[in-house]
Amino acid sequence: MTKEEIIEMARKCGWDSPASNMAPFYNFAKLVAEKEREECAKLCDGWSHANGDDCAEAIRARGQE
């Protein structure tokens, strides 16, 4: 889930604050996305086959975009 997807979901739920008041929400969205990526990467870390490490690295790299 990306920060943009989280923000879009919040808007669908009625979050319609002026842009100047959105900074805390953007930070929250970033933290949620980071947490989700890390949980997914941890699942890959546990894979016993060779692609597990590659999968985990790819997931973690999404946060560096």
N, CA and C atoms as an extended XYZ file, in Angstrom:
195
Properties=species:S:1:pos:R:3:atomname:S:1:resname:S:1:resid:I:1 pbc="F F F"
N         0.852       -1.157        0.000 N   MET     1
C         0.000        0.000        0.000 CA  MET     1
C         0.908        1.234        0.000 C   MET     1
N         0.595        2.159       -0.854 N   THR     2
C         1.407        3.367       -0.928 CA  THR     2
C         0.797        4.476       -0.084 C   THR     2
N         1.597        5.506        0.177 N   LYS     3
C         1.111        6.665        0.916 CA  LYS     3
C        -0.089        7.274        0.191 C   LYS     3
N        -0.012        7.321       -1.130 N   GLU     4
C        -1.094        7.902       -1.915 CA  GLU     4
C        -2.389        7.102       -1.776 C   GLU     4
N        -2.275        5.766       -1.716 N   GLU     5
C        -3.467        4.928       -1.541 CA  GLU     5
C        -4.106        5.164       -0.175 C   GLU     5
N        -3.287        5.319        0.845 N   ILE     6
C        -3.808        5.572        2.193 CA  ILE     6
C        -4.506        6.923        2.226 C   ILE     6
N        -3.912        7.921        1.614 N   ILE     7
C        -4.509        9.257        1.569 CA  ILE     7
C        -5.834        9.219        0.822 C   ILE     7
N        -5.875        8.503       -0.294 N   GLU     8
C        -7.118        8.389       -1.058 CA  GLU     8
C        -8.214        7.721       -0.222 C   GLU     8
N        -7.865        6.673        0.528 N   MET     9
C        -8.851        6.025        1.397 CA  MET     9
C        -9.367        7.004        2.451 C   MET     9
N        -8.474        7.809        3.018 N   ALA    10
C        -8.898        8.784        4.025 CA  ALA    10
C        -9.853        9.804        3.418 C   ALA    10
N        -9.571       10.226        2.207 N   ARG    11
C       -10.474       11.194        1.543 CA  ARG    11
C       -11.844       10.579        1.300 C   ARG    11
N       -11.872        9.299        0.946 N   LYS    12
C       -13.151        8.609        0.734 CA  LYS    12
C       -13.947        8.510        2.030 C   LYS    12
N       -13.231        8.562        3.158 N   CYS    13
C       -13.883        8.500        4.472 CA  CYS    13
C       -14.259        9.882        4.987 C   CYS    13
N       -14.010       10.909        4.195 N   GLY    14
C       -14.423       12.244        4.587 CA  GLY    14
C       -13.316       13.170        5.033 C   GLY    14
N       -12.062       12.746        5.005 N   TRP    15
C       -10.953       13.614        5.381 CA  TRP    15
C       -10.774       14.616        4.252 C   TRP    15
N       -11.136       15.844        4.477 N   ASP    16
C       -11.072       16.844        3.421 CA  ASP    16
C       -10.521       18.144        3.986 C   ASP    16
N        -9.401       18.051        4.677 N   SER    17
C        -8.790       19.225        5.286 CA  SER    17
C        -8.003       20.012        4.255 C   SER    17
N        -7.824       21.303        4.491 N   PRO    18
C        -6.964       22.090        3.608 CA  PRO    18
C        -5.551       21.514        3.588 C   PRO    18
N        -4.860       21.714        2.499 N   ALA    19
C        -3.516       21.153        2.325 CA  ALA    19
C        -2.574       21.552        3.455 C   ALA    19
N        -2.732       22.736        3.995 N   SER    20
C        -1.831       23.179        5.060 CA  SER    20
C        -1.977       22.344        6.327 C   SER    20
N        -3.109       21.686        6.493 N   ASN    21
C        -3.345       20.856        7.675 CA  ASN    21
C        -3.113       19.380        7.411 C   ASN    21
N        -2.633       19.035        6.237 N   MET    22
C        -2.477       17.635        5.861 CA  MET    22
C        -1.126       17.043        6.253 C   MET    22
N        -0.149       17.861        6.644 N   ALA    23
C         1.196       17.347        6.938 CA  ALA    23
C         1.184       16.214        7.961 C   ALA    23
N         0.473       16.322        9.089 N   PRO    24
C         0.469       15.190       10.031 CA  PRO    24
C        -0.129       13.930        9.413 C   PRO    24
N        -1.139       14.101        8.582 N   PHE    25
C        -1.742       12.933        7.953 CA  PHE    25
C        -0.786       12.293        6.954 C   PHE    25
N        -0.072       13.088        6.178 N   TYR    26
C         0.914       12.540        5.245 CA  TYR    26
C         1.972       11.734        6.006 C   TYR    26
N         2.406       12.249        7.142 N   ASN    27
C         3.377       11.523        7.963 CA  ASN    27
C         2.789       10.202        8.465 C   ASN    27
N         1.531       10.233        8.882 N   PHE    28
C         0.854        9.025        9.330 CA  PHE    28
C         0.758        8.017        8.191 C   PHE    28
N         0.377        8.466        7.009 N   ALA    29
C         0.252        7.581        5.854 CA  ALA    29
C         1.597        6.930        5.527 C   ALA    29
N         2.663        7.697        5.626 N   LYS    30
C         3.999        7.168        5.359 CA  LYS    30
C         4.346        6.069        6.361 C   LYS    30
N         4.046        6.284        7.630 N   LEU    31
C         4.334        5.284        8.661 CA  LEU    31
C         3.531        4.009        8.457 C   LEU    31
N         2.265        4.145        8.066 N   VAL    32
C         1.431        2.967        7.818 CA  VAL    32
C         2.001        2.154        6.661 C   VAL    32
N         2.369        2.828        5.575 N   ALA    33
C         2.923        2.133        4.419 CA  ALA    33
C         4.250        1.456        4.769 C   ALA    33
N         5.100        2.138        5.534 N   GLU    34
C         6.379        1.543        5.939 CA  GLU    34
C         6.161        0.283        6.772 C   GLU    34
N         5.222        0.341        7.696 N   LYS    35
C         4.925       -0.802        8.560 CA  LYS    35
C         4.420       -1.984        7.734 C   LYS    35
N         3.527       -1.710        6.795 N   GLU    36
C         2.989       -2.776        5.958 CA  GLU    36
C         4.100       -3.416        5.116 C   GLU    36
N         4.959       -2.598        4.522 N   ARG    37
C         6.066       -3.141        3.723 CA  ARG    37
C         6.975       -4.025        4.573 C   ARG    37
N         7.312       -3.560        5.768 N   GLU    38
C         8.211       -4.331        6.619 CA  GLU    38
C         7.588       -5.663        7.031 C   GLU    38
N         6.301       -5.675        7.333 N   GLU    39
C         5.630       -6.929        7.691 CA  GLU    39
C         5.653       -7.904        6.518 C   GLU    39
N         5.443       -7.415        5.319 N   CYS    40
C         5.509       -8.275        4.132 CA  CYS    40
C         6.926       -8.786        3.912 C   CYS    40
N         7.909       -7.919        4.072 N   ALA    41
C         9.307       -8.320        3.892 CA  ALA    41
C         9.710       -9.385        4.909 C   ALA    41
N         9.210       -9.266        6.130 N   LYS    42
C         9.525      -10.262        7.157 CA  LYS    42
C         9.007      -11.641        6.765 C   LYS    42
N         7.851      -11.685        6.111 N   LEU    43
C         7.332      -12.965        5.629 CA  LEU    43
C         8.298      -13.579        4.620 C   LEU    43
N         8.821      -12.751        3.725 N   CYS    44
C         9.771      -13.246        2.722 CA  CYS    44
C        11.072      -13.692        3.371 C   CYS    44
N        11.500      -12.976        4.419 N   ASP    45
C        12.726      -13.354        5.122 CA  ASP    45
C        12.651      -14.791        5.617 C   ASP    45
N        11.472      -15.242        5.940 N   GLY    46
C        11.302      -16.578        6.475 CA  GLY    46
C        11.250      -17.678        5.431 C   GLY    46
N        11.213      -17.307        4.154 N   TRP    47
C        11.169      -18.324        3.101 CA  TRP    47
C        12.492      -19.059        3.038 C   TRP    47
N        12.417      -20.347        2.874 N   SER    48
C        13.645      -21.149        2.858 CA  SER    48
C        14.290      -21.227        1.475 C   SER    48
N        13.552      -20.910        0.429 N   HIS    49
C        14.170      -20.994       -0.892 CA  HIS    49
C        14.924      -19.708       -1.235 C   HIS    49
N        15.725      -19.750       -2.250 N   ALA    50
C        16.674      -18.678       -2.588 CA  ALA    50
C        16.010      -17.335       -2.886 C   ALA    50
N        14.796      -17.333       -3.367 N   ASN    51
C        14.157      -16.075       -3.748 CA  ASN    51
C        13.622      -15.276       -2.563 C   ASN    51
N        13.614      -15.844       -1.394 N   GLY    52
C        13.083      -15.131       -0.225 CA  GLY    52
C        13.825      -13.846        0.054 C   GLY    52
N        15.140      -13.890        0.018 N   ASP    53
C        15.924      -12.678        0.282 CA  ASP    53
C        15.705      -11.632       -0.801 C   ASP    53
N        15.625      -12.070       -2.059 N   ASP    54
C        15.386      -11.134       -3.162 CA  ASP    54
C        14.027      -10.466       -3.015 C   ASP    54
N        13.047      -11.246       -2.631 N   CYS    55
C        11.692      -10.720       -2.434 CA  CYS    55
C        11.681       -9.681       -1.319 C   CYS    55
N        12.289       -9.993       -0.196 N   ALA    56
C        12.326       -9.068        0.939 CA  ALA    56
C        13.046       -7.776        0.561 C   ALA    56
N        14.153       -7.875       -0.157 N   GLU    57
C        14.890       -6.679       -0.584 CA  GLU    57
C        14.043       -5.819       -1.513 C   GLU    57
N        13.313       -6.448       -2.428 N   ALA    58
C        12.474       -5.704       -3.365 CA  ALA    58
C        11.361       -4.959       -2.634 C   ALA    58
N        10.767       -5.601       -1.647 N   ILE    59
C         9.695       -4.951       -0.878 CA  ILE    59
C        10.253       -3.765       -0.104 C   ILE    59
N        11.356       -3.951        0.558 N   ARG    60
C        11.962       -2.854        1.344 CA  ARG    60
C        12.405       -1.701        0.438 C   ARG    60
N        12.835       -2.021       -0.771 N   ALA    61
C        13.290       -0.980       -1.701 CA  ALA    61
C        12.148       -0.067       -2.137 C   ALA    61
N        10.921       -0.553       -2.092 N   ARG    62
C         9.786        0.294       -2.480 CA  ARG    62
C         9.706        1.544       -1.623 C   ARG    62
N        10.142        1.465       -0.397 N   GLY    63
C        10.123        2.626        0.484 CA  GLY    63
C        11.193        3.646        0.170 C   GLY    63
N        12.137        3.297       -0.670 N   GLN    64
C        13.233        4.196       -1.021 CA  GLN    64
C        12.931        5.010       -2.273 C   GLN    64
N        11.774        4.787       -2.878 N   GLU    65
C        11.408        5.459       -4.135 CA  GLU    65
C        11.228        6.931       -3.955 C   GLU    65
